[in-house]
Amino acid sequence: MAGYLILLYVDESDELPEDLLAAHGRFQEANGAVLRGGGWLAPTTTATAVRGKNLAPDYTPGDDAEVTDGPFVETKEALGGYYMVDVPDLDAALAVARQVPAPSGGVEVRPLMPTS
């Protein structure tokens, strides 16, 4: 099996209506066998960005990391949530992604890279 993230993009000016939350509940029930996690993210206004300016040759961060309020970028559609799925391949991940209720934004499917 392979791991994929299904990233949900939303227009943050939209409220999350109860029927959309119910639709996600149905999606989760229908796909429970492959879901390995997921959640909603707080608005980008709550984000804090950390940027390392100078990395040492061994990739350890220096003490001069910059911390700022807000997201890395300002966009109309922002990352609003995610699902992690464990499926055999990209085609299976796309089949799951097509079922995600995402009326105002869209979804993006990205494979997880092996760490070992």
N, C-alpha and C positions, 0 to 999 in steps of 0.2 A: 504494500500500500504506500501511497505518497501523500504528503501533507500539502495542503493549499490553504491560502487565506482568501476569503471572499470579502473584499473591502466595500463597505457601503458608503456612498457619497450622498449627502443631503444638502438641501438649501436650508441653512440655519434659521432663516426668517420664518420657515414653516413650523407650525406646532405639530407634535406627534399625536394625531387623532387616535381615539380609542380603537376604531376599526382597523387602523394600521397596526397597532400593537397586537390586536387579536389575530390579524393575518400573520404576523411573525410567530405568534404562538402556534398557529396551525402549521406553518413552515417547519418549526422546530419539532413538532410531533411527527410530521411526515418524514423528516430526515434525521431523526434521532440516532439511527444506526451509524451514520457517518460523521455527525457533528462531534467535535472534540473540545469545543469552547466557543465563546462568542460574547458579545456585549455591546452596549451603547457607550459612546464616549460623551463626556461633558462638552459643552460648547467651546469653540476655539478661544473665546474670551477668557477662559480659565486656564489656557495653556501657558506653560513657561518653557522657553527655548533655551537650550544650552549648546553653545558652539565652542568647540575646542579650536583655539587659534593655532597653536604650535604643538604638533605631536612629536614626541621623541622618536628617534630611529626605530625603537622597539614598539612603537605605537602606544606607549603610555602617555596619557594626556599631561600637558603641562599645567602649571598652576594658574594660567592666564585664560581659562575658559570664560567666555562671555555669557552671562545669564540675562535674558530679557523677558519681559511679559509679552504674551501673545504667541501665535503660531509662527512657524518658519515663513509661511507665505500667506498673503491675503487673497482669497478667492471667493467667488459666489457659492460654489459647492465645496463643502469641506468633508473630510473624513468623519463620519458620524458613528460608525460601528463596524463590526467585523464578525465573521464566522470562520472558525478553523474546521476544515473537513479532512477526513482521512479516506481517500478514494484511490482506485487503481491508477488513474491517469487524468490528463487534462480534459479529455472528453467527458469523463464522469464528473469532474469538478464543474465544468460548464453546464452539465445537465442539472446539477444542484443550483448553480448560480441563476439559471433561468427561472427558478421558482421563488427567488428572494423578492419579497414585496419592496419595491424601491420606486415609488411613484414620482418623486421630485428630482432625483439625481440619477444614479446608476450604480452599477457594481463593477468591480475590477477583480479579476482572478489572478493570483500570483502564487507560483510554487514556493514552498519553503525549501531553503537550501540545506543539505545535510551538514551537520556540524561535526561529524567525525569522519 
